[in-house]
Amino acid sequence: MKLLFTSVGRRVELMQAFRNAANKIGCPLSIIGADITDTAPAFQFCDKTIIVPKIKDDNYIPFLVDYCKNDDVEALIPTIDTDLLILSQNKEKFGKTKVVISNTDKVALCRDKRFTAEYFNSVGLKSPYPIDDYTKYSDGYPAFIKPKDGSSSIFAYKVNGESELKEFASRVPDYIIQPFIDGTEYTVDIFCDFDGNPIFITPRIRLAVRAGEVLKTKIDQDEAIINEMKALVRDYKPCGQITVQLIKQKSTGDNYYIEINPRFGGGSPLSIKAGADSAEMLIRLLRDEKIGYQDKAAENGAIYSRFDQSVRVN
């Protein structure tokens, strides 16, 4: 089986997760890593590597389509936000290669956090309402300002008053402002079959974060969060992996949903290690196996702490 991962960059743990899953079930696997530079560390954990045009390049999609067809690639799996919309819009061009990504309309609402908040509310979930003009913000302080299509916590700031808000509004490109929710941050790793039926729903607490990616996490099989995510999935119908971020408000215990990332999140290998092995399930789905929902597959209370490691690339 040949799987192509785009923008592999530093996603070493994800490559290892698929390798381990394939070995576990005895599936011969060729991992193909794609990136714009040959110094991507994850390249060292792939069987094949390809240098691709930049995502905004007109040749990006034709290049990937030709490669997948010529090399009989079973599935293409995106790993970063900026890849998602263009791949979803062009997935029919890939022929027999399964592009593991949700429908374009669902991906588009994730790329603009104003639409994301409206969507959460439309399916009965709470979400802090976004304002895109600092002069019209009136929901009190502290507040939070960030780009409407941002990721990795870039240009994301907590704001303590009007003067700070005005200053940050001049610095943050195409921003939104929301009330700051004081509470416990969660990521939920959700894995579905290709028809949008859930297989794993794994909430985990973000104990420590750096540049938007989790450093320490704890599996917390919170029943309320799981049920709320089942409601989301019934409408969203994800294809493969998505991650959802929320904050459980300290004072009320209510869950306020912040964003959806329709891809393997940076911390998704931690849910895989805890027992919700979405890498294995994806391989099985590509082999046309039928898989049902597996309740609380990840070990509750398991804590993972991540670290940096270097690899020589020449």
C-alpha positions as CSV (number, residue, x, y, z in Angstrom):
1,M,0.0,0.0,0.0
2,K,1.3,3.4,-1.0
3,L,0.3,6.5,1.1
4,L,1.4,10.0,0.2
5,F,1.6,12.6,2.9
6,T,1.8,16.2,1.8
7,S,3.8,18.9,3.7
8,V,5.4,16.3,6.0
9,G,7.8,18.8,7.6
10,R,8.3,17.7,11.2
11,R,5.5,15.1,11.3
12,V,7.8,12.3,12.3
13,E,5.5,10.9,15.0
14,L,2.7,10.5,12.4
15,M,5.0,8.7,9.9
16,Q,6.0,6.4,12.8
17,A,2.4,5.8,13.7
18,F,1.5,4.6,10.2
19,R,4.6,2.4,10.1
20,N,3.8,0.8,13.4
21,A,0.1,0.3,12.4
22,A,1.1,-1.4,9.1
23,N,3.6,-3.7,10.8
24,K,1.0,-4.6,13.5
25,I,-1.6,-5.8,10.9
26,G,1.0,-7.2,8.4
27,C,0.3,-4.7,5.6
28,P,3.3,-4.0,3.4
29,L,3.4,-0.2,3.3
30,S,5.3,2.4,1.3
31,I,5.2,5.9,2.9
32,I,5.8,8.7,0.5
33,G,6.6,12.1,1.9
34,A,6.1,15.3,0.0
35,D,7.5,18.8,0.9
36,I,9.0,21.8,-0.7
37,T,12.5,21.3,0.9
38,D,14.7,18.2,1.1
39,T,15.7,19.1,4.7
40,A,12.3,18.2,6.2
41,P,13.1,15.9,9.1
42,A,10.1,13.6,8.4
43,F,11.8,12.7,5.1
44,Q,14.1,10.5,7.1
45,F,11.2,8.3,8.1
46,C,9.7,7.9,4.6
47,D,10.3,5.2,2.0
48,K,10.2,7.7,-0.8
49,T,10.4,11.5,-0.9
50,I,9.4,14.0,-3.4
51,I,10.0,17.8,-3.7
52,V,6.7,19.5,-4.8
53,P,5.8,23.0,-5.9
54,K,4.6,25.4,-3.3
55,I,0.9,25.1,-2.5
56,K,0.0,28.4,-4.2
57,D,1.9,27.4,-7.3
58,D,-0.4,26.6,-10.3
59,N,1.5,23.4,-10.8
60,Y,0.9,22.1,-7.3
61,I,-2.2,20.1,-8.0
62,P,-1.2,18.8,-11.5
63,F,2.1,17.7,-10.1
64,L,0.4,15.7,-7.3
65,V,-2.2,14.2,-9.6
66,D,0.4,13.0,-12.1
67,Y,2.5,11.5,-9.3
68,C,-0.3,9.7,-7.7
69,K,-1.5,8.3,-11.0
70,N,1.9,7.2,-12.3
71,D,2.9,5.6,-8.9
72,D,-0.5,4.0,-8.1
73,V,-0.8,5.8,-4.8
74,E,-3.8,4.5,-2.8
75,A,-4.3,7.6,-0.6
76,L,-3.2,11.2,-0.2
77,I,-3.2,12.5,3.3
78,P,-2.8,16.3,4.0
79,T,-1.1,17.4,7.2
80,I,-1.3,21.3,7.3
81,D,-4.2,23.8,7.2
82,T,-3.0,25.6,4.0
83,D,-3.3,22.4,2.0
84,L,-6.8,21.6,2.9
85,L,-9.1,23.8,0.8
86,I,-7.2,23.4,-2.5
87,L,-7.0,19.6,-2.1
88,S,-10.7,19.3,-1.2
89,Q,-11.6,21.4,-4.3
90,N,-9.6,19.1,-6.6
91,K,-9.9,15.7,-5.0
92,E,-12.0,14.4,-8.0
93,K,-9.0,14.9,-10.3
94,F,-7.0,12.2,-8.4
95,G,-8.9,9.3,-9.9
96,K,-8.3,6.1,-8.0
97,T,-6.2,7.8,-5.3
98,K,-8.4,8.5,-2.2
99,V,-7.8,12.0,-1.0
100,V,-8.6,11.7,2.7
101,I,-10.3,15.0,3.3
102,S,-13.8,16.3,4.1
103,N,-16.1,18.0,1.6
104,T,-15.1,21.5,0.4
105,D,-18.0,23.3,2.1
106,K,-17.0,21.9,5.5
107,V,-13.3,22.6,4.9
108,A,-14.1,26.2,3.9
109,L,-16.0,26.9,7.1
110,C,-13.0,25.7,9.1
111,R,-10.6,28.1,7.3
112,D,-12.6,31.2,8.5
113,K,-13.1,31.2,12.3
114,R,-16.2,33.5,11.9
115,F,-17.9,30.7,9.9
116,T,-16.6,28.1,12.4
117,A,-18.3,29.9,15.3
118,E,-21.6,30.2,13.4
119,Y,-21.4,26.5,12.5
120,F,-20.9,25.4,16.1
121,N,-23.9,27.4,17.1
122,S,-26.0,25.9,14.2
123,V,-25.4,22.4,15.5
124,G,-26.3,23.3,19.1
125,L,-22.8,23.8,20.5
126,K,-21.6,26.9,22.3
127,S,-18.9,29.1,20.8
128,P,-17.7,32.6,21.7
129,Y,-19.1,35.0,19.1
130,P,-16.4,36.7,16.8
131,I,-16.3,40.4,16.0
132,D,-14.1,41.6,13.1
133,D,-14.0,45.3,14.0
134,Y,-12.4,46.3,17.3
135,T,-14.5,49.5,17.5
136,K,-17.6,47.3,17.8
137,Y,-16.3,44.9,20.4
138,S,-18.4,45.1,23.6
139,D,-18.2,41.7,25.3
140,G,-15.8,42.6,28.0
141,Y,-12.3,41.8,29.0
142,P,-10.1,39.8,28.9
143,A,-10.7,39.1,25.2
144,F,-8.8,37.2,22.6
145,I,-7.7,38.4,19.1
146,K,-6.4,36.2,16.3
147,P,-6.4,36.0,12.5
148,K,-9.7,34.7,11.1
149,D,-7.8,32.0,9.1
150,G,-4.8,31.6,11.4
151,S,-3.1,28.5,12.8
152,S,-0.2,27.5,15.2
153,S,-1.2,30.4,17.5
154,I,0.5,32.9,15.2
155,F,-0.7,36.5,15.9
156,A,-3.0,35.2,18.6
157,Y,-3.1,37.3,21.8
158,K,-5.0,37.7,25.0
159,V,-6.2,41.3,25.4
160,N,-6.7,42.9,28.8
161,G,-8.3,46.2,27.8
162,E,-9.4,48.7,25.2
163,S,-5.9,50.3,24.6
164,E,-4.4,46.8,24.1
165,L,-7.1,45.8,21.8
166,K,-6.5,48.9,19.6
167,E,-2.8,48.1,19.5
168,F,-3.2,44.5,18.6
169,A,-5.9,45.3,16.0
170,S,-3.2,47.3,14.1
171,R,-0.8,44.3,14.2
172,V,-3.0,41.3,13.6
173,P,-3.9,40.7,9.9
174,D,-7.6,40.1,9.1
175,Y,-8.5,39.6,12.7
176,I,-11.4,38.4,14.8
177,I,-12.0,39.2,18.5
178,Q,-13.8,36.9,20.9
179,P,-14.4,36.9,24.7
180,F,-11.7,35.1,26.5
181,I,-12.9,31.8,28.1
182,D,-11.2,31.0,31.3
183,G,-11.0,27.2,31.7
184,T,-9.4,23.9,30.6
185,E,-8.3,23.6,27.0
186,Y,-9.1,20.3,25.2
187,T,-8.4,18.9,21.8
188,V,-10.7,16.1,20.6
189,D,-9.2,13.7,18.0
190,I,-12.0,12.3,15.9
191,F,-11.6,9.6,13.3
192,C,-14.4,8.6,10.9
193,D,-14.9,6.3,8.0
194,F,-15.2,7.6,4.5
195,D,-18.9,8.1,4.9
196,G,-18.5,10.2,8.0
197,N,-19.4,7.6,10.6
198,P,-17.4,7.9,13.8
199,I,-14.9,5.3,14.8
200,F,-12.9,7.1,17.5
201,I,-13.7,10.2,19.6
202,T,-10.9,11.0,22.0
203,P,-10.9,14.1,24.2
204,R,-7.6,15.1,25.7
205,I,-6.5,17.9,27.9
206,R,-3.9,20.3,26.6
207,L,-1.6,20.4,29.7
208,A,1.1,22.4,28.0
209,V,1.3,24.0,24.5
210,R,4.0,25.6,22.4
211,A,3.2,27.6,19.2
212,G,-0.2,26.1,19.1
213,E,0.9,22.5,19.3
214,V,0.5,20.4,22.4
215,L,3.6,19.5,24.4
216,K,1.9,17.6,27.2
217,T,-1.6,16.0,27.1
218,K,-3.9,13.8,29.2
219,I,-6.6,11.5,27.8
220,D,-9.9,12.5,29.4
221,Q,-12.9,10.5,28.3
222,D,-15.3,13.3,29.1
223,E,-18.8,12.0,28.5
224,A,-20.3,15.4,27.7
225,I,-17.7,16.2,25.2
226,I,-18.0,12.8,23.5
227,N,-21.8,13.2,23.2
228,E,-21.4,16.8,21.8
229,M,-18.9,15.6,19.2
230,K,-21.3,12.8,18.1
231,A,-23.8,15.6,17.4
232,L,-21.2,17.5,15.4
233,V,-20.1,14.4,13.4
234,R,-23.7,13.6,12.4
235,D,-23.9,16.9,10.6
236,Y,-20.2,17.5,9.6
237,K,-19.7,14.0,8.2
238,P,-15.8,14.1,8.3
239,C,-13.7,12.0,6.0
240,G,-10.9,10.4,8.1
241,Q,-9.3,12.5,10.8
242,I,-10.4,15.8,12.2
243,T,-9.5,17.6,15.5
244,V,-11.7,20.0,17.4
245,Q,-10.5,22.4,20.0
246,L,-12.6,23.7,23.0
247,I,-12.4,25.2,26.4
248,K,-14.3,23.9,29.4
249,Q,-15.2,27.0,31.3
250,K,-14.0,26.9,34.9
251,S,-16.9,28.8,36.4
252,T,-19.8,26.9,34.7
253,G,-18.4,23.7,33.3
254,D,-19.8,24.6,29.9
255,N,-17.9,23.6,26.8
256,Y,-17.1,26.5,24.4
257,Y,-15.9,25.3,21.0
258,I,-13.2,27.2,19.2
259,E,-12.0,25.6,16.0
260,I,-12.0,22.6,13.7
261,N,-9.0,21.3,11.9
262,P,-10.1,18.7,9.3
263,R,-6.8,16.8,9.2
264,F,-4.4,14.8,11.5
265,G,-3.5,17.4,14.2
266,G,0.0,17.7,15.5
267,G,-0.9,15.9,18.7
268,S,-3.0,13.2,17.1
269,P,-0.3,10.5,17.4
270,L,-0.8,10.8,21.2
271,S,-4.4,9.5,20.9
272,I,-3.0,6.8,18.6
273,K,-0.5,5.7,21.2
274,A,-3.1,5.7,23.9
275,G,-5.2,3.1,21.9
276,A,-7.4,5.1,19.4
277,D,-5.2,4.0,16.5
278,S,-6.6,6.0,13.6
279,A,-3.5,5.1,11.5
280,E,-4.4,1.4,11.7
281,M,-8.1,2.1,11.0
282,L,-7.3,4.2,7.9
283,I,-5.2,1.4,6.5
284,R,-8.0,-1.1,7.2
285,L,-10.6,1.2,5.5
286,L,-8.4,1.4,2.5
287,R,-8.4,-2.4,2.4
288,D,-12.3,-2.1,2.3
289,E,-12.7,-3.5,5.8
290,K,-15.9,-2.5,7.6
291,I,-15.3,-0.9,11.0
292,G,-17.8,0.3,13.6
293,Y,-17.7,2.8,16.4
294,Q,-15.2,2.0,19.2
295,D,-16.2,3.7,22.4
296,K,-13.4,5.2,24.5
297,A,-10.7,3.2,22.8
298,A,-7.9,5.4,24.2
299,E,-6.7,4.7,27.8
300,N,-8.4,7.2,30.1
301,G,-5.9,9.1,32.2
302,A,-2.9,8.4,30.0
303,I,-0.4,11.3,30.0
304,Y,2.1,12.0,27.2
305,S,5.0,14.5,27.3
306,R,6.7,15.3,24.0
307,F,10.3,16.4,23.3
308,D,12.5,17.6,20.5
309,Q,15.0,15.4,18.7
310,S,17.3,16.0,15.8
311,V,18.1,13.9,12.8
312,R,20.9,14.4,10.2
313,V,19.5,15.1,6.8
314,N,22.6,14.9,4.5
